[in-house]
Amino acid sequence: MLVEDQPALRLVLVEVLTELGYQVQAFEGGHSALESLQEGPPPDLLITDVGLPGRVDGNQLAEAYQNLVEHAPVLLITGYDTADTMHFARPDRRTELLHKPFDLSTLGERIERLLAIAPHPR
């Protein structure tokens, strides 16, 4: 599942992830992504922008996903300063942080690392 409010970046990420062989369900906002999570089945990985507009931001979405699936892998994407966002990375909960701008090879490496250990459905 990909959640990114910037249309151009969302389009590029969907294209790249599809080329890498992943099936991608993309959303513009956190609220619609949260509804999809609640309706199930849960995705194998959540990639979300931290600073989503609206009532549900990326951190809230990640927390909801990890409440559904124990040790669910999350890749948080942010353009915020490193010092302000490092606390979002939680290796114990399989949450990693990727700062914008990023190169696509780094994105691929992070995804592979997060998917290396399968989550345990609750």
Secondary structure, 3 states (H helix, E strand, C coil): CEECCCHHHHHHHHHHHHHCCCCCCEECCHHHHHHHHHHCCCCCCEEEECCCCCCCCHHHHHHHHHHHEECCCEEEEECCCHHHHHHHCEHHHCEEEEECCCCHHHHHHHHHHHHCCCCEEC
